[in-house]
Amino acid sequence: MSIVISYNRVSFDYKFVKLGRPAAIDFPPRTHYNQLVQAHTGALPAFIKGGCEFIMRHHYQTRGTCSTQISFDLEGNIVRGVEFQNGCDGNLKAIQRLVEGFTVEQVVLTLGGITCGRKDTSCADQLSKAVRVAYEEADG
């Protein structure tokens, strides 16, 4: 089961796992949005039962590139599971493999500021922005 919380161009998809399987999550009939936002800030609300670990899946809407969305997981400051929607298939597969396991800082320093043709950004640059924004949001 997952909870999706959206802020501007970034949405956060929380997947709750327990021993490799989805965890039991008991939502009271009147779960408030504020409780879900608490999950985003790291204070897991009481309706999440048992020693659950959560993985935060981020979805970032790109601007000015052929790719339209970037999805990735952040485990602390480590980037995992990058996926692009649309864009140059081969190049984006290479980026996905290259940044697997990088820290947010490594992604930003390596990919930030790269342009594509006459555009002032690129899919790589958008990924650097996405992980920075997501990390700052998660870090509070």
N, C-alpha and C positions, 0 to 999 in steps of 0.2 A: 504494500500500500504506500502511496506517496501523497504529499501535500504540496501544492504549488502556490507560491506567494510571488506576486509580480510587483516590481518597482521600475517605473520608466521603461528602459530598454532591456532590463535584466530580470529574468524570472528565476526563482529558486525552487527546485523540485527536490523535496526531502524524501529519501527512500529509507524506510526504517527496516533494519535487518537484525535478526537474532539467530546466531548459529548458522549463518548462510541462507536462512529462509526469511521471508517476510515476517515481521514481528506482529504480535497481537496488539492492535490499537483500538482502544475503547473510546469512541467519541460520544460524549453525553449528547442528548437531544439538542441542547442549545449551546453548542461550542461557539464561542465568540471569535471573531476575526483577531482580536487582540491576543488571544491565546496562541493563535497560529503565528502571529508576528513574534511572539516570545520565542518560538522555536527558531526563528531566523536569527535572533540575537544570542542564541546559545542556551537560553534558560528554557529547557524543555518543560512544557506544561504537564500537570499531573495526570492528564488523560492518556499519556503514553506510558504503558505499563511494562514492567520487567526491565532488565538490564539491556536496553536496546541501544544499538549504535546506529547513528545515521550518517548517510553519505549525501552530501549536498551536490545536486546536479544543477549546473547553471546554464541558462539559455540566454544568449546575447543577440539582439537584433542589430545586424551590421548596417553601416551607412556608406554609400559610395563605392561598393564593391559588387562583384558578380555573385559572391556568396551572400545569402540572405540571413543566415543564422549560424551561430557557433554555439555548440553545447560542449560542456566539459565538467569534470568533477574536480573539486578542491579537497584535498586531504591535508588540512592545516594550510601550509603554503606550497604544497606539491600539486602540480597539474597532472591530471590523468584523464584518459578517455576522450580526447578532443575529437569532435566530429563537426564537419562543415556541411551545410545544406547548400547545394548548387555551387557554382564556381568551377575552376580548372581542376578537374579530378586528380590528375597525376601530381600536380604541385601541392594540392591540399593533402593528399595522402602522405606525401613526403614530410610536410610540416607536422602532421599528426604524429608520425613516427619519431621525428626529431625532438619534439618537445615533451614526449612522454617521460614523466619523472622529473622534469625541470622544476625548479622553484619559480614562484611568481616573478621574482627579481630577475632570474635568468631569462625568462620569456620576454619580459619588458626590455631588458638590455639587448637581447639578441634580435628581436623582431620589431621593436618600436621604431617608427619613423621610416620604414620601408615603403616605397611608393610603387605603383603599378602603372606603367605607361605614363599618360598625362594626368592621372589622378593624383591627388595629394595624400592618398592612403592606399592600403592593399589589404588583402585577406590576412596576411601575417601581422600587419600593423593593427588591424581590428582585433585580432586575437590578443595582442599585447594589451590593448585597451580593455578588452573584456576581462582578462584575468586580473588586471589591476583593480578595476571597478568592483568585481566580485569579491576580491580579497579584502578591499577596504570596507565594503558593506558587511562582510562576515566578521571582520575584526572589530567592527563597531566604531 
